[in-house]
Amino acid sequence: MSMNLAHYDLGQIIRHRRYEYRGVIFGVDPCFSLDEQWYESMAVTRPPRDCPWYHVLVDGTDRTTYVAERNLAPCEDHQQIRHPKLGECFNRFDGDRYYIRATTQ
């Protein structure tokens, strides 16, 4: 039984284990939250749905991805991420991680 505790944090730079891209986490779901059709067509390795899933800005592209925790690893390369939506999500980079932009209501 999963406790759904995320191992990675908002603003953390990660690496995808299979596809080797770098990215930064901008959202975390305690378990899979998209629909069955998405899971069947996109989650080719069939990762568990009851573990954390992450929303990731992919470095050097304008893409975002939704990735199961088991497919991520910490990234040794802490160079800044290049993504057009970076400033919408984060307001600061300290050389190690990004800090999420506060939302106003």
N, C-alpha and C positions, 0 to 999 in steps of 0.2 A: 504494500500500500504506500503510495507516494505522499510525502508531506508537502509537496509543491513549493519547496523552498528554492528560490532562484540562486544559482551559483554565480551569476554574473550580474553586474550593476548597470543602471542607466549611465551612459557616458563612457563606459568601458570599451576599449578597442579590442576587438576579437578577430579570430581567423576561423573561416569555415574549414572543418577537417577534410571534407571530400573535395570541395571545389577551390580551396586555397585562397579565396578572396579575403581581403581585410574589410572591416567595417566598424561602425560604432553603434552601440545599442541605444535606441531611443524609445523603446517601449518593452514592457514585460507582461505576459499573461501567465497566470499560475498554471493554466492548462490550455490545450488547443482550443481556439475560439472561432475558427472559421468553419465553413460548411463542409459537408461530406464530399461534395464534388471536388472542392479544392484539394482536400486531403488525398483523394483517390488519384487525381491527375498530377499533383505536385510533390507529394511526400513519398518519393520513390523508394526510400529505405524503410518506410513504415515505422517511423519513430513513435514512441508512446504518446498518447494524447493526454495522459494524466500527469505529465511532467511539464515544467515551464517551457514556454515558447517565447521567442524574442523577435521584435521588430528591429531591423538593422538597416542603416544607411550604408550602401556599398561604396567603398572607396573608388574614386576615379570614374564614377558613372552617375547617372541621375536616377538609378534604381533603388528600390527598397526591397528587402526580402523578409520573409517570415520563417524563422528557423527553430527547430527543436533544439533543446539544450544539449542533447548528446552529440549534435553535429558541430558544436562550437568548441573552441579552445582559446585560452588567453593568447594574445599576440605579443611576441617579443619586440616587434617593430612599433615604436610609439611615435612615429612621424605623424603629423597631422593628416586627418582624413580630408579628401577633396570630394565634396558633394554639394550641389546647389541648395539643398535644404538644411545644411548644417546650421546656419545662423537662425533659422526658424525654430530649431530644437534646442540649441545650446548657446550660451552667451560667453563661455570662457573655456580655454584649454590651458592646463597647467604643465604641459610637457609630458603628462602621463595619462590623463583622462579629461573628458569634457564634463562641464557642469550644465545641467538642464536649465533651460530658460524658465523662469517663473511664469505661470499663467495668471492672467488678470481676469476678473469676472465683472 
